[in-house]
């Protein structure tokens, strides 16, 4: 057992990197309080938050020979790099949970699962329902795509017809066409039932392409690990980091603070630690998972950019359905 990496525990479960924040024992989750507080949230969605589906499909067609990034919603992106089209954490259902349960989206996916372009690489960061959807995996139209998952999550794919499935531990590397993918630590956890807490791994994907480095983050909280990763892998050109789902007060002892989801300022702090030149704020504006106002994350993200060494325009916010050429982002 002495040879186990720090994040592997003897009972087969996993833990966060050494020195990561610990869950506050005074956090007292309550569905009753959460639902009462949720009713107070203003659910008015600005028209400019979502791009019309017809325009989304036209842009995907227009840029099909370009490198691009498209936001489908929440943590689902299309990232086209050369001959490889990547999809991240695809969830195309109306609710983020098993069957008809779990929080319902207030914004539909920008396009339907049947309308996505051909996918070559499927990246899964962890097993929470708003990232791993068994219904999306079952209905996924491109089962010849290569799948990269954290340890112990391959079964969701192999039993649904995927043949090229690769489970990765932290710091594992793999070549995919002209990309190099490295699976890196995140500060999070895993669970899909009452019996499987932290039995599967979670993490971030570093994508290296034509001398560019792009990090797609899992859900993550802030931790010392990001300074280490910045020293080892930085500077990065572009990071995708979660900026929503951070306020669980009054169940949590502090407002706007979660050890497992960065708030907008902590996301910028991670990007700064990673020496990332630009950062895209994701994991917001799609489904209510916490109690901050639904349109607050991007406002705080932009407002705090300069404090963390970024120009306002380098703290990037997408509209749902937006497609941007990679060269314009970089």
C-alpha atoms as one frame of an Amber mdcrd trajectory, in Angstrom:
protein
   0.000   0.000   0.000   2.982   2.312   0.471   3.257   2.570  -3.308  -0.246
   3.997  -3.768  -0.373   7.603  -5.032  -1.760  10.026  -2.418  -5.161  10.286
  -4.127  -5.678   6.477  -4.034  -6.970   5.198  -0.704  -6.471   1.566   0.461
 -10.217   0.844   0.270 -10.236   1.610  -3.472 -11.754   5.081  -3.174 -10.128
   8.375  -4.170  -9.442  11.703  -2.491  -8.407  15.203  -3.505  -4.773  16.316
  -3.858  -2.805  16.808  -0.671  -3.543  20.170   0.979  -6.969  20.559  -0.653
  -9.735  22.215   1.393 -11.876  19.959   3.562 -15.667  19.908   3.735 -16.976
  22.087   6.583 -18.800  19.818   9.063 -21.347  22.596   9.690 -22.627  22.330
   6.093 -26.101  20.902   6.569 -27.765  19.983   3.266 -31.569  20.206   3.240
 -33.820  19.696   0.204 -36.534  21.611   2.046 -34.388  24.714   2.632 -32.863
  24.475  -0.851 -36.286  24.362  -2.526 -37.602  27.213  -0.390 -34.604  29.399
  -1.250 -34.704  28.354  -4.920 -38.232  29.813  -5.240 -36.767  33.246  -4.471
 -34.423  33.187  -7.497 -35.380  35.482 -10.359 -35.700  33.154 -13.374 -35.941
  35.878 -16.047 -33.546  34.862 -18.824 -32.186  37.686 -21.007 -32.952  37.131
 -24.694 -29.296  37.619 -25.592 -28.252  34.670 -23.383 -29.291  32.105 -26.029
 -28.563  32.020 -29.763 -31.299  30.814 -32.111 -30.816  27.163 -33.098 -30.944
  27.944 -36.831 -28.007  30.333 -36.425 -26.088  27.776 -34.324 -26.442  25.108
 -37.031 -25.472  27.600 -39.745 -22.326  28.591 -37.809 -21.299  24.979 -37.189
 -21.616  24.368 -40.916 -19.787  27.594 -41.780 -16.841  26.760 -39.504 -16.674
  23.026 -40.238 -13.195  23.384 -41.766 -11.931  25.689 -39.004 -10.800  25.075
 -35.441 -13.620  26.292 -33.193 -15.286  26.235 -29.780 -19.083  26.004 -29.397
 -21.062  26.104 -26.143 -24.004  23.691 -26.094 -24.786  24.546 -22.453 -23.531
  23.921 -18.894 -20.284  21.886 -19.262 -21.045  20.614 -22.782 -18.796  22.113
 -25.448 -17.773  21.159 -28.949 -14.073  21.822 -29.498 -12.760  21.203 -33.018
  -8.986  20.956 -33.321  -7.668  19.891 -36.718  -9.219  16.542 -37.658 -10.535
  15.922 -34.137 -13.923  17.126 -32.945 -14.254  16.832 -29.168 -17.383  16.817
 -27.031 -17.122  17.469 -23.299 -19.454  16.113 -20.600 -22.461  15.873 -22.920
 -25.883  16.084 -21.292 -28.801  16.576 -23.691 -31.729  15.792 -21.385 -34.191
  18.251 -19.876 -33.243  17.256 -16.331 -29.890  16.560 -14.711 -30.600  13.349
 -12.824 -31.852   9.782 -13.131 -35.014   9.242 -15.204 -37.368  12.197 -14.615
 -35.614  13.298 -11.420 -33.006  15.948 -10.741 -32.960  19.674 -11.497 -34.585
  20.717 -14.769 -32.740  22.935 -17.217 -34.082  26.428 -17.754 -32.196  26.624
 -21.062 -32.366  23.780 -23.592 -29.190  22.481 -25.259 -28.214  24.761 -28.145
 -28.778  21.871 -30.566 -30.145  18.360 -30.128 -28.018  15.246 -29.840 -29.098
  14.217 -33.355 -27.786  17.524 -34.731 -24.225  17.423 -33.389 -21.405  17.099
 -35.944 -19.401  13.877 -36.117 -17.487  13.441 -32.856 -14.054  11.775 -32.714
 -13.240  12.276 -29.034 -15.568  12.119 -26.021 -14.129  13.618 -22.802 -15.827
  12.812 -19.496 -14.556  14.564 -16.359 -16.536  12.807 -13.579 -19.746  10.973
 -12.741 -22.139  13.622 -11.391 -25.482  13.664 -13.197 -24.961  17.084 -14.764
 -21.817  15.712 -16.480 -22.399  11.988 -17.017 -25.767  11.263 -18.596 -26.437
   7.578 -19.241 -29.311   8.539 -21.552 -27.005  10.670 -23.693 -24.413   7.858
 -23.753 -27.063   5.320 -24.807 -28.341   7.562 -27.623 -24.964   8.958 -28.669
 -24.796   8.820 -32.481 -21.001   8.424 -32.836 -20.062   5.339 -30.854 -16.862
   4.891 -32.862 -15.456   7.967 -31.123 -12.565   7.534 -28.714 -13.622   7.959
 -25.078 -11.393   9.246 -22.272 -12.769   8.875 -18.744 -11.428   8.954 -15.188
 -10.674   5.614 -13.523 -13.622   3.228 -13.064 -16.046   5.032 -15.389 -15.407
   3.061 -18.587 -18.293   0.668 -17.869 -20.888   3.320 -18.771 -19.510   3.281
 -22.310 -18.482  -0.327 -22.917 -21.940  -1.600 -22.006 -23.504   0.892 -24.422
 -21.628  -0.047 -27.579 -18.460   2.094 -27.395 -15.340   0.107 -28.344 -12.458
   2.561 -27.841 -12.696   3.443 -24.143  -9.701   4.568 -22.105  -9.748   5.046
 -18.326  -7.136   7.505 -17.066  -5.463   8.211 -13.753  -4.055  11.635 -12.876
  -1.006  12.494 -14.993  -1.698   9.755 -17.560  -1.067  10.881 -21.146  -2.544
   9.663 -24.416  -2.125  10.652 -28.077  -5.261  11.180 -30.158  -4.530  12.056
 -33.795  -2.339  15.179 -33.532  -3.428  15.943 -29.953  -1.744  15.035 -26.686
  -4.180  14.676 -23.784  -3.066  14.620 -20.141  -5.502  13.884 -17.311  -4.822
  16.162 -14.345  -6.089  16.529 -10.759  -9.124  18.588  -9.754 -10.564  19.429
  -6.339 -13.929  17.676  -6.423 -15.622  14.365  -5.551 -17.785  11.672  -7.150
 -21.136  10.098  -6.322 -24.204   8.787  -8.163 -25.939   6.811  -5.426 -25.962
   6.331  -1.666 -23.244   3.672  -1.889 -20.555   4.910  -4.261 -19.044   8.110
  -2.821 -15.574   8.697  -4.335 -15.391   5.197  -5.839 -14.637   6.709  -9.258
 -12.053   9.374 -10.073 -12.570  12.973 -11.311 -10.217  15.377 -13.060  -9.248
  17.943 -15.698  -8.102  17.402 -19.278  -5.080  19.221 -20.685  -5.165  19.249
 -24.491  -1.982  20.084 -26.409  -2.438  20.966 -30.062  -0.032  22.737 -32.441
   2.020  24.192 -29.564  -1.152  25.449 -27.886  -2.297  24.272 -24.448  -5.980
  24.170 -23.559  -7.326  23.012 -20.193 -10.882  21.742 -19.839 -11.649  21.678
 -16.123 -13.848  19.259 -14.321 -16.043  20.755 -11.681 -13.441  21.978  -9.242
 -12.903  24.011  -6.134  -9.818  26.116  -5.530  -6.761  24.273  -4.235  -2.974
  24.522  -3.941  -2.666  21.928  -6.703  -3.243  24.599  -9.350  -0.018  26.449
  -8.519   1.820  23.128  -8.917   0.076  22.428 -12.229   0.889  25.947 -13.429
   4.572  25.393 -12.670   4.617  22.003 -14.394   2.367  22.621 -17.412   2.009
  26.389 -17.778   1.744  28.761 -19.389  -1.588  27.739 -20.916  -3.308  29.462
 -23.812  -6.926  28.886 -22.827  -8.755  27.385 -19.835 -12.402  26.397 -19.415
 -13.267  26.748 -15.701 -16.568  26.489 -13.818 -17.963  29.810 -12.537 -21.426
  28.696 -11.322 -22.973  26.544  -8.561 -21.129  28.125  -5.621 -23.764  29.469
  -3.207 -25.400  27.043  -0.769 -26.087  29.528   2.028 -27.944  29.288   4.456
 -27.185  25.535   4.494 -23.486  26.288   4.131 -21.816  28.439   6.789 -20.527
  30.997   4.251 -22.314  32.703   1.378 -20.884  32.270  -2.125 -18.331  29.703
  -0.985 -18.112  26.028  -1.939 -15.022  23.873  -1.665 -16.140  21.831  -4.709
 -17.213  24.591  -7.144 -15.183  27.731  -7.680 -17.009  31.031  -7.536 -16.102
  33.468 -10.363 -13.201  34.995  -8.443 -11.739  31.597  -7.534 -12.022  30.502
 -11.167  -9.905  33.508 -12.139  -7.471  32.644  -9.348  -7.093  29.108 -10.765
  -6.531  30.512 -14.256  -3.917  32.860 -12.804  -2.182  29.979 -10.987  -2.182
  27.955 -14.214  -0.589  30.928 -16.029  -3.460  30.778 -18.484  -3.554  33.639
 -20.972  -7.342  33.502 -21.358 -10.186  31.785 -19.525 -13.721  30.800 -20.522
 -16.304  30.734 -17.732 -18.534  27.646 -17.969 -20.982  25.619 -15.844 -23.544
  28.408 -15.419 -26.675  29.763 -17.098 -28.307  26.399 -17.821 -29.707  24.745
 -14.696 -30.194  25.817 -11.059 -27.799  23.747  -8.940 -27.221  26.350  -6.219
 -28.664  29.602  -4.901 -26.794  32.473  -6.542 -28.804  34.569  -9.067 -28.708
  32.762 -12.418 -27.062  35.637 -14.315 -24.637  36.682 -11.558 -21.620  34.462
 -12.427 -20.588  36.205 -15.677 -21.021  39.666 -14.150 -18.714  38.842 -11.245
 -16.321  37.016 -13.580 -15.867  40.052 -15.821 -15.824  42.531 -12.930 -12.973
  40.699 -11.160 -10.819  39.886 -14.203  -8.302  42.705 -13.768  -7.776  41.903
 -10.083  -6.375  38.518 -11.178  -4.197  39.868 -13.973  -6.577  39.451 -16.914
  -8.000  42.008 -19.280 -11.800  42.029 -19.123 -11.977  40.668 -22.679  -9.710
  37.753 -21.705 -12.302  36.543 -19.173 -14.538  35.108 -21.877 -18.277  34.525
 -21.626 -20.147  32.589 -24.317 -23.822  32.726 -25.124 -25.555  29.339 -25.224
 -25.082  28.236 -28.829 -22.199  30.591 -29.581 -19.525  29.304 -31.978 -16.152
  31.026 -32.050 -13.114  30.303 -34.182 -10.210  29.208 -31.993  -7.859  31.736
 -33.572 -10.236  34.552 -32.594 -10.328  33.288 -28.992  -6.547  33.009 -28.747
